[in-house]
């Protein structure tokens, strides 16, 4: 199976404000079948998405400070 990655860079940065970023995992139906995410395929070559994830958060200008917490 062939995996491709697409990364979008923002050379000028993101403007201050709220942004929603999403990632979609797409693959031919046959791959989802191999991984157990589906039980059958009408067309094994049809590219579909079985799941996605995202984040909606504010973006502020200035230095990024990571809050490292340990439980």
N, C-alpha and C positions, 0 to 999 in steps of 0.2 A: 504494500500500500504506500502511496506517495502522500506525504504531508507537506503542505505549504504554509508559510507564515507570512502575514502581512503586518507590518508595523507602520503606524502613522506617526511621524515626528512633527513637532510644532517648533520649527526653528526660531520663531519670534515669541514662543511661549503662548500660553492661553491667556485671553483677557480675563481680568478680574470678574467674577460672577459665578453662577452655578452651572455646572456641566454634567451631562449624562453620557457616560461612556459604556459601550456594550461590546461584548465579544460573542460571536456565533461560531459554533463548531459545525462545519459542513463536511460531508463525505458521501461517496457513492453508497447507495442502499446496501450493497453487498458488504461493505465494511461494517455498517451498523449491524448487519446480520452476524458477521464474524464475531463482533464484540458483545453480542447478546442484547443489543438495544432494541431490536425488532425481531419478530418471528417469521416474517415473510417479505418478499420483494416482488412487486409486479414487474419492475424494470431494475435489474441489479446495478445498472450504470447511472440511474437517476440520482443526482446529487440532492441530498436533503439535509436538513438540520434537525437534530434530535434534542438539543438543549442549547441554552445561551445563558450568559450571566452579565451583570452590569453593576455600575455604581453611579449614584447621583450625589455629587458633593460640591461644596463651594471651593473655589480656587481663589486664593489671595496672593497678592504680590508680596515680595519680601522673602526673607530667609526661611527655609523649611526646618522646623525643629521636630525631630522624631521623639515621641513619647515612648520610651522603652520601659515596659512594666514586666515584672516577673511575679508569677503567682506563687 
